[in-house]
Amino acid sequence: MYHSNTYYTTAQFAKLHGINKRTLHYYDDIGLFSPKHKGDNQYRYYTESQSIELQFILMLKDLHMSLDEIADYLKHPSSEGFKSIANDKIAMIDQQIQQLKQTREILQKRLKMLLISEQIHDREIRVEQRNKEIILTTPFSFRDDQLDTIAQKLLELNISEGNSIGYGSYIALNKIRNHEYDAYDGLYLPIKKSLKSKSVMIRPKGYYLCAYIKGDWNQIPAFYEDIIAYADAHHIKLGKYAFETGLNDFAIHTIEDYVSEITIEIED
């Protein structure tokens, strides 16, 4: 006989544990967790003592265990079995936390790039202090900018290590001074840790000449004339390479809104 102070309907038991009653129906259908009693009308009735069992199942589910894994464990519960499950899931959660941290870092950097692109003036040139940056490089000339060639070069940069931050190109200053604006030296990709490779370049912490231009890339050669003139006028000794990257390519519809950033190390 049904007593309200002892038994719960499916809706009541689901509400008590903060889940949908369809979840309890499904658990019953697959034999994972069934009510203690079923009335002649096929209504399901759960007891208070079953709360502990359900909470344990929900806890295992929170550990990212599949329902098959939970069912298998409940058939043969053991201390060693739970330790093994817990250690495996902890390792998986740690990996997910690391991935989320990397995603958060990428989003923060993207947001910073976008904010810079919104605050700068077209053809603005200024001196900024930058932190140390480690980059992977690969030789490439945009004189033969086939899309499949660019894709291959990006793969050489081990694109899976962080291309979400964005890649750029670099060109030697002596080429710029000789008006060889299309003779790029290669592509580069920022990375978090240094590698033992000739392809790794360190951009040290210090002051950089930073220049910003909006619109099509075809304007960049003429803009380099302004950058060199600015450096000469302010007696700034520039480093070996100029590095170019886009700041807002992920947030624009037309090339007219594209913002390019050029950074050149300032030597003492």
PyMOL commands that set and color helices and strands:
alter all, ss='L'
color gray80, all
select helices_A, chain A and resi 10-16+21-29+50-62+67-75+79-119+142-144+147-156+159-161+163-165+173-177+217-233+249-251+255-257
alter helices_A, ss='H'
color red, helices_A
select strands_A, chain A and resi 7-9+37-38+44-47+124-130+133-139+168-172+186-191+200-203+206-214+238-246+259-266
alter strands_A, ss='S'
color yellow, strands_A
deselect
rebuild
show_as cartoon
